Amino acid sequence: MRCHTCDADVDVRTMECPICRTPVGSPALYPGARVRPVHGIGRAAAVAVGATTLALLLTLAIQPVNALVAHRAAAGADGDQFLLITGLLELTAGVAHGAAFLVAVVLVIVWSWRARMNLNAFPGAGPTLSDGWAIAGWLVPFVNVVVPYRVVANIARDSLWRLSTPWLVRVWWAAWLAYLFTDRLTSSVAEYEALPYPPETEADFEAYVDYYASSAGAYLVPTLACVVAGGSLIVLIHRISAAQTARIARGMPAGPIVPGMTVAAPASPAGAAPSTGGPTGTPPPAESGGAGGTIGA
């Protein structure tokens, strides 16, 4: 017989599909289970992650520019204009990175929660953590060093039909932790405050040149780690969103809905409360009177 999830040829004597691990004879989605769209929010999250990475690259690129501005300002000994230009450049890059990072955090958390909730509707999926950790795991100190990786690894395994965690998930999380660690080490607030203010002599301006030159080197490692983490996460979001969207489409009826037909329930447009499913591997109960379940006459 054919598997309802991946369309592979399955031996009826086996317990599950060897490709997607859907139990033999089970549908692609549990009847009456609520599913949530991930394609749109995934695309928005990927754009925000890309914008955050580009903003960090801008911060790195500004350092040699500021060093050049300091070198040229030494000839005119115009310390006020120099501080104004470099301050505006630093502020622009900082605001752009901060805004993009905040938006990316919110969108990635929403996407990961939706993707994790969809696992409850997939026969054969084995969630290892409750869906609430898809949100709390990012916000609780110390816990957010491990739990987001476990949540995304679980989503990737059950969405992409992998027995083990995909290597891209490991690359993403290792690069993200490397970024967090090296970014803390390269903080140079004390070094900047020790610079002469305002600069007046040629030696003062040279101190700023040396500072920005060293900052460019210090920012290089965390920026590269962020680029790797951001690129890996963008690819993961795209692959997982595409896989879940395809499975949800396969589980939906191809033709018109008629009385007596059992279908999966899509998520409510706004404010939908999370469905409370049973233990792992069992379908959540259908909601009476709402979307999904059996269509009556």
Legacy VTK file of the C-alpha trace (Angstrom):
# vtk DataFile Version 3.0
C-alpha trace
ASCII
DATASET POLYDATA
POINTS 297 float
0.000 0.000 0.000
1.006 3.640 -0.373
1.938 5.838 2.574
-0.515 8.723 2.991
2.278 11.085 4.059
5.203 10.508 1.683
3.518 8.293 -0.949
6.173 5.604 -0.510
5.358 1.941 -1.086
4.870 0.409 2.383
4.706 -3.240 3.363
1.472 -3.739 5.307
3.277 -6.165 7.600
5.458 -3.356 8.972
4.442 -1.035 11.774
5.428 2.255 10.119
6.638 3.812 6.893
10.444 3.464 6.632
10.693 6.931 5.045
8.525 9.236 7.181
7.742 6.899 10.132
3.987 7.402 9.746
2.159 4.351 11.160
0.912 2.084 8.379
-2.615 3.043 7.373
-2.567 6.367 9.244
-3.482 9.588 7.426
-1.029 12.431 6.901
-2.868 14.367 9.638
-4.890 13.206 12.608
-8.604 13.746 11.861
-9.827 16.845 13.648
-6.327 17.996 14.623
-5.674 21.727 14.367
-2.826 22.771 12.101
-1.202 26.173 11.827
0.266 27.810 8.725
4.036 28.254 8.851
4.881 29.383 5.316
4.119 33.098 5.718
5.513 33.505 9.230
8.540 31.449 8.199
9.264 33.744 5.273
8.924 36.818 7.498
11.214 35.276 10.129
13.826 34.421 7.488
13.772 37.998 6.182
14.175 39.373 9.714
17.088 37.006 10.440
18.739 38.087 7.192
18.235 41.756 8.061
19.809 41.195 11.496
22.835 39.571 9.905
23.222 42.390 7.392
22.957 44.993 10.161
25.761 43.271 12.051
27.862 43.261 8.887
27.183 46.997 8.658
28.517 47.446 12.189
31.707 45.649 11.176
32.070 47.722 8.002
31.701 50.991 9.927
34.829 50.365 12.038
37.413 50.911 9.253
35.313 53.820 7.969
35.523 55.483 11.380
39.258 54.835 11.466
39.591 56.610 8.098
37.462 59.521 9.340
39.682 59.835 12.428
42.824 59.818 10.301
41.522 62.581 8.043
40.160 64.620 10.963
43.658 64.748 12.465
44.752 67.128 9.700
42.074 69.671 10.571
42.027 68.945 14.301
38.225 69.167 14.211
37.331 66.891 17.080
33.674 67.906 17.349
32.870 67.147 13.711
34.758 63.870 13.908
32.824 62.749 16.994
29.528 63.769 15.358
30.173 61.760 12.177
31.435 58.629 13.907
28.668 58.833 16.508
25.963 59.025 13.822
27.458 56.059 11.965
27.633 53.961 15.132
24.101 54.973 16.145
22.667 54.104 12.732
24.239 50.666 12.738
23.259 50.028 16.351
19.615 51.015 15.915
19.318 48.995 12.700
20.775 45.901 14.351
18.730 46.280 17.526
15.426 46.740 15.683
16.073 43.880 13.252
17.169 41.590 16.098
14.038 42.304 18.155
11.743 41.626 15.194
13.670 38.459 14.325
13.397 37.132 17.882
9.617 37.594 17.953
9.061 36.068 14.502
11.359 33.094 15.090
9.632 32.312 18.394
6.182 32.481 16.759
7.354 30.327 13.855
8.938 27.702 16.112
5.788 27.551 18.263
3.558 27.023 15.236
5.889 24.408 13.768
6.057 22.594 17.111
2.252 22.662 17.495
1.869 21.096 14.060
3.780 18.043 15.253
0.746 17.196 17.407
-1.209 16.684 14.185
1.378 14.449 12.494
0.961 10.688 13.023
4.324 9.143 13.820
5.841 12.365 15.180
7.452 12.104 18.605
7.651 15.484 20.372
10.203 15.368 23.175
9.151 18.614 24.885
5.769 20.239 25.396
4.778 22.966 22.948
5.094 25.664 25.635
8.870 25.258 25.595
8.907 26.539 22.012
8.276 29.955 23.599
9.595 29.677 27.156
12.785 27.990 26.014
13.959 31.213 24.361
13.102 33.453 27.308
14.198 31.615 30.477
17.839 32.389 31.387
20.290 29.470 31.196
17.491 27.281 29.833
17.753 29.211 26.563
21.246 27.792 26.073
19.841 24.296 25.441
16.060 24.184 25.013
15.691 26.134 21.721
18.152 23.713 20.114
16.163 20.716 21.375
12.883 22.193 20.157
14.158 23.006 16.659
15.991 19.661 16.450
12.740 17.859 17.268
10.823 19.919 14.705
13.463 19.240 12.049
13.543 15.473 12.673
9.775 15.024 12.535
9.191 17.474 9.680
12.078 16.415 7.424
11.770 12.683 8.213
15.179 12.225 9.818
16.085 9.586 12.377
18.795 11.837 13.803
19.117 15.588 14.165
20.090 17.188 10.815
23.649 18.516 10.758
22.378 21.970 9.800
20.648 22.276 13.175
23.929 21.515 14.932
25.804 24.048 12.796
23.181 26.719 13.488
23.219 26.294 17.253
27.000 25.965 17.564
27.463 29.160 15.521
24.797 30.978 17.556
26.450 30.074 20.880
29.824 31.081 19.435
28.350 34.454 18.468
26.890 35.055 21.934
30.147 34.107 23.665
32.543 36.045 21.417
30.263 39.087 21.283
30.484 39.379 25.074
34.264 39.077 24.954
34.652 41.836 22.352
32.725 44.451 24.322
35.015 47.500 24.381
33.040 50.125 26.300
35.802 50.655 28.872
38.423 50.991 26.143
36.344 53.609 24.328
35.736 55.603 27.501
39.503 55.743 28.066
40.019 57.612 24.771
40.773 61.362 24.956
37.615 63.463 24.768
37.415 65.600 22.804
40.413 64.766 20.590
42.634 67.773 20.001
46.134 66.686 19.125
47.352 64.369 16.392
48.156 61.770 19.040
44.553 61.920 20.255
43.212 61.212 16.778
45.718 58.402 16.284
44.371 56.801 19.452
40.919 56.747 17.823
42.406 55.310 14.612
44.009 52.479 16.594
40.792 51.878 18.525
38.608 51.517 15.429
41.220 49.391 13.672
41.346 46.984 16.619
37.542 46.996 16.883
37.275 45.832 13.268
39.419 42.813 14.094
37.538 42.119 17.319
34.135 42.258 15.586
35.255 39.872 12.842
34.855 36.573 14.739
31.370 37.227 16.214
30.198 38.630 12.883
31.321 35.523 10.996
29.641 33.326 13.614
26.431 35.338 13.232
26.559 34.995 9.437
26.871 31.209 9.736
24.097 31.015 12.336
21.788 33.325 10.377
22.339 31.557 7.076
21.804 28.123 8.629
18.613 29.233 10.378
17.214 30.744 7.180
17.753 27.460 5.319
16.227 25.472 8.200
13.147 27.693 8.346
12.651 27.357 4.588
13.020 23.565 4.542
10.861 22.906 7.600
8.136 25.320 6.473
8.037 23.760 2.997
7.891 20.216 4.424
5.118 20.997 6.904
3.115 22.967 4.337
3.315 20.050 1.893
2.211 17.555 4.543
-0.684 19.716 5.651
-1.796 20.113 2.026
-1.624 16.333 1.531
-3.791 15.793 4.605
-6.479 18.231 3.476
-9.311 17.045 1.196
-8.595 17.565 -2.503
-12.222 18.149 -3.403
-15.233 19.886 -1.846
-16.144 19.101 1.760
-19.361 17.120 2.011
-21.446 16.047 5.037
-19.903 13.114 6.858
-16.323 13.900 5.775
-13.592 14.051 8.446
-10.917 16.682 7.911
-8.084 18.333 9.825
-8.966 21.653 11.415
-6.916 24.688 10.357
-5.891 27.222 12.959
-8.198 30.087 13.764
-7.140 33.363 12.095
-6.336 35.113 15.352
-6.275 34.422 19.050
-6.648 30.664 18.706
-5.870 28.887 21.943
-3.375 26.022 21.740
-5.005 22.628 21.443
-4.322 20.260 24.284
-3.407 16.929 22.825
-2.988 13.656 24.572
0.279 11.799 25.116
2.885 11.667 22.385
1.760 9.575 19.453
-1.991 9.879 20.177
-4.290 12.257 18.347
-5.636 15.284 20.200
-9.377 15.190 20.759
-11.538 16.896 18.179
-13.278 20.045 19.366
-17.021 19.830 19.379
-18.901 22.590 17.640
-15.750 24.159 16.157
-13.751 23.722 13.027
-12.656 20.222 12.167
-14.010 16.863 13.140
-16.808 15.187 11.255
-18.995 17.399 9.104
-22.602 16.737 9.875
-25.528 17.044 7.534
LINES 1 298
297 0 1 2 3 4 5 6 7 8 9 10 11 12 13 14 15 16 17 18 19 20 21 22 23 24 25 26 27 28 29 30 31 32 33 34 35 36 37 38 39 40 41 42 43 44 45 46 47 48 49 50 51 52 53 54 55 56 57 58 59 60 61 62 63 64 65 66 67 68 69 70 71 72 73 74 75 76 77 78 79 80 81 82 83 84 85 86 87 88 89 90 91 92 93 94 95 96 97 98 99 100 101 102 103 104 105 106 107 108 109 110 111 112 113 114 115 116 117 118 119 120 121 122 123 124 125 126 127 128 129 130 131 132 133 134 135 136 137 138 139 140 141 142 143 144 145 146 147 148 149 150 151 152 153 154 155 156 157 158 159 160 161 162 163 164 165 166 167 168 169 170 171 172 173 174 175 176 177 178 179 180 181 182 183 184 185 186 187 188 189 190 191 192 193 194 195 196 197 198 199 200 201 202 203 204 205 206 207 208 209 210 211 212 213 214 215 216 217 218 219 220 221 222 223 224 225 226 227 228 229 230 231 232 233 234 235 236 237 238 239 240 241 242 243 244 245 246 247 248 249 250 251 252 253 254 255 256 257 258 259 260 261 262 263 264 265 266 267 268 269 270 271 272 273 274 275 276 277 278 279 280 281 282 283 284 285 286 287 288 289 290 291 292 293 294 295 296
